[in-house]
Amino acid sequence: MGRIEWLEIEHLPEEMKDGRRLLGWHGVETLIRWADKFADVYGDTSAGWYDMVLDRRVQPTHFAEINAPDQILRGSEQ
């Protein structure tokens, strides 16, 4: 197995802020997604990063794409 190719979050293309799940790092490895708006739980509904495991806003420093294993991708082309 190879190493995870972590990229700094500042290099995430805007088109990837579409709600897709990404592997994120904010001191721990977790599943993150961009949310255009949050529920008004804490008086702040602005856009930001959401940790899907911890169920809270986060400020990740790095991300990595989540891809299906190669054999699954090849198998779906048949």
LINKARA-V171995 format. One record per residue. N is the residue number from 1. RES is the residue in one small letter. SS is DSSP state (helix for helix, strand for strand, loop for the rest). PHI is phi in whole degrees, -180 to 180 (NA if undefined). D_LAST is the distance of its C-alpha to the last C-alpha in whole Angstrom. Layout:
# LINKARA-V171995
n,res,ss,phi,d_last
N,RES,SS,PHI,D_LAST
N,RES,SS,PHI,D_LAST
This chain:
# LINKARA-V171995
n,res,ss,phi,d_last
1,m,loop,NA,25
2,g,loop,-90,26
3,r,loop,-79,29
4,i,loop,-72,28
5,e,loop,-90,28
6,w,loop,-77,31
7,l,strand,-124,32
8,e,strand,-65,35
9,i,helix,-60,35
10,e,helix,-64,37
11,h,helix,-93,34
12,l,loop,-70,32
13,p,loop,-63,31
14,e,helix,-55,32
15,e,helix,-67,29
16,m,helix,-89,28
17,k,loop,-91,30
18,d,loop,-116,29
19,g,loop,94,29
20,r,loop,-66,26
21,r,loop,-82,26
22,l,strand,-132,27
23,l,strand,-80,28
24,g,strand,-123,32
25,w,strand,-131,35
26,h,loop,-143,39
27,g,loop,95,40
28,v,loop,-141,38
29,e,strand,-83,34
30,t,strand,-156,33
31,l,strand,-97,30
32,i,strand,-125,31
33,r,strand,-153,31
34,w,strand,-85,33
35,a,strand,-118,35
36,d,loop,-70,37
37,k,loop,-154,39
38,f,loop,-104,40
39,a,loop,-64,42
40,d,loop,-79,46
41,v,loop,-85,47
42,y,loop,-113,49
43,g,loop,80,50
44,d,loop,-133,47
45,t,loop,-109,44
46,s,loop,-68,43
47,a,loop,-69,40
48,g,strand,171,39
49,w,strand,-87,36
50,y,strand,-124,36
51,d,strand,-88,35
52,m,loop,-75,33
53,v,loop,-87,34
54,l,loop,-84,38
55,d,loop,57,38
56,r,strand,-161,40
57,r,strand,-68,40
58,v,strand,-144,40
59,q,loop,-122,40
60,p,loop,-67,38
61,t,loop,-102,38
62,h,strand,-142,35
63,f,strand,-144,31
64,a,strand,-145,28
65,e,loop,-71,24
66,i,loop,-105,22
67,n,loop,-124,18
68,a,loop,-71,16
69,p,loop,-58,16
70,d,helix,-54,13
71,q,helix,-64,11
72,i,helix,-70,11
73,l,helix,-62,10
74,r,helix,-64,7
75,g,helix,-66,6
76,s,helix,-76,6
77,e,loop,-83,4
78,q,loop,-81,0
